[in-house]
Amino acid sequence: MAMPSKKNPEKLFEQLSKLKGSRASLKSLRDLVAAAGLQQDRALMPRSLRLMHKVTDVLKQALPNLDTELIGGFAANLLDLWETGQELDRELNKLAKLRSHHDRERLRDALIWIDAIQVDMGSYWIGEVQKVLPKLLEGLDRQERKQRRVPRAPKK
């Protein structure tokens, strides 16, 4: 697939819309967006990885009996949702600086980008997070019930 220029978001949208919703396709989408020249904050990746590591550690400590792959997948999906929001934040800041009567084309590009990337990606990551949340909450409830059943040693 030929890479569209970052000045032609309609072509990007057309190509992205051909991708289906598998995780591999969406990872490819992220690569495509990066390759298409959309700006990414270089500090975002290390910060995201630190956040993911901390969230994963907290969940593993709180839910020691839960599958670590489930926890890691949840943290990754949550992080992807957060990164999508960070990208939207940057784009909104750019959008706020436009002067509508002079920057109509840039405004159009920004709105198409928000539609093509942000809305679809945000919806996907929200769906992925929602799939796992009930399992995490159920695991927390089990852990809490288990702790209540364990008799405590009498105080002296």
C-alpha positions in Angstrom: 0.0 0.0 0.0 1.5 3.4 -1.0 1.8 5.9 1.7 -0.4 8.9 1.4 1.2 12.3 2.2 0.3 13.9 5.4 -1.2 16.7 3.4 -3.8 14.3 2.0 -5.8 12.9 4.9 -8.7 11.9 2.7 -6.5 9.3 0.9 -5.2 8.2 4.3 -8.7 7.8 5.6 -9.6 5.8 2.5 -6.7 3.4 3.0 -7.3 3.1 6.8 -10.9 2.3 6.3 -9.9 -0.8 4.4 -8.3 -2.2 7.5 -10.5 -4.5 9.7 -10.7 -4.5 13.4 -8.1 -7.2 14.4 -5.4 -6.2 16.8 -2.7 -6.9 14.2 -4.5 -4.5 11.8 -4.8 -1.8 14.4 -1.1 -2.2 15.3 -0.5 -1.8 11.5 -2.7 1.2 11.6 -0.5 2.8 14.3 2.6 2.1 12.2 0.9 3.5 9.1 0.0 6.7 10.9 3.5 7.1 12.1 4.9 6.3 8.7 2.5 8.8 7.1 4.3 11.5 8.9 1.8 12.5 11.5 3.8 14.1 14.3 4.4 12.1 17.5 5.7 13.5 20.7 9.1 11.8 21.2 8.8 12.0 24.9 5.4 10.2 24.8 6.8 6.7 24.2 9.1 6.5 27.3 6.5 8.2 29.4 3.9 5.7 28.2 6.1 2.7 28.9 6.8 3.9 32.4 3.1 4.4 33.0 2.3 0.9 31.6 4.9 -0.7 33.8 3.5 1.1 36.9 -0.1 0.2 36.1 0.9 -3.4 35.4 2.8 -3.7 38.7 -0.2 -2.3 40.7 -2.6 -4.7 39.0 -0.3 -7.7 39.5 0.1 -6.9 43.2 -3.6 -6.3 43.7 -4.7 -9.3 41.7 -1.9 -12.0 42.2 -4.2 -14.8 41.1 -5.2 -13.3 37.8 -3.6 -14.2 34.5 -0.7 -11.9 33.9 -1.4 -11.9 30.2 -4.9 -10.5 30.9 -3.4 -7.8 33.1 -0.7 -7.0 30.6 -3.2 -6.8 27.8 -5.5 -4.6 29.8 -2.6 -2.2 30.7 -1.5 -2.1 27.0 -5.1 -1.3 25.8 -5.5 1.3 28.5 -2.2 2.8 27.5 -3.2 2.8 23.9 -6.4 4.7 24.8 -4.4 7.2 26.8 -1.9 7.7 23.9 -4.8 8.2 21.5 -6.1 10.9 23.9 -2.7 12.5 24.0 -2.6 12.7 20.3 -6.0 14.3 20.2 -4.9 16.8 22.8 -2.0 17.9 20.6 -4.2 18.1 17.6 -6.8 20.2 19.5 -4.1 22.6 20.5 -3.1 23.0 16.9 -6.7 23.4 15.9 -7.2 26.1 18.5 -4.4 28.2 16.9 -6.0 28.2 13.5 -7.7 31.3 12.1 -10.7 29.9 10.4 -10.9 32.4 7.5 -7.2 31.8 6.6 -6.7 28.1 7.5 -9.8 26.4 6.1 -7.8 23.7 4.4 -5.8 22.9 7.5 -9.0 22.9 9.5 -10.5 20.4 7.0 -7.4 18.2 7.3 -7.6 18.3 11.1 -11.3 17.4 11.2 -10.8 14.5 8.8 -7.9 13.3 10.9 -10.0 13.4 14.0 -12.7 11.5 12.2 -10.4 9.0 10.6 -8.0 8.3 13.4 -9.2 9.6 16.8 -12.8 8.5 16.8 -12.2 5.1 15.4 -9.1 4.4 17.5 -10.6 5.8 20.7 -13.8 3.7 20.2 -11.7 0.6 19.6 -9.5 1.0 22.7 -12.5 1.8 24.8 -14.1 -1.5 23.6 -11.0 -3.4 24.4 -10.8 -2.0 27.9 -14.5 -2.6 28.5 -14.0 -6.3 27.7 -11.5 -6.8 30.4 -12.8 -4.5 33.1 -15.4 -7.0 34.4 -12.8 -9.7 34.8 -10.6 -7.4 36.8 -13.4 -6.3 39.0 -14.5 -9.9 39.5 -10.9 -10.7 40.5 -10.8 -7.8 43.0 -14.1 -9.0 44.5 -12.7 -12.6 44.8 -9.5 -11.3 46.4 -11.5 -9.2 48.9 -13.8 -12.2 49.8 -10.7 -14.4 50.2 -9.0 -11.9 52.6 -12.2 -11.6 54.7 -12.2 -15.4 55.2 -8.7 -15.6 56.4 -8.8 -15.6 60.2 -6.5 -13.0 61.7 -4.1 -13.9 64.5 -5.3 -12.6 67.9 -3.6 -9.6 69.3 -1.6 -10.0 72.4 
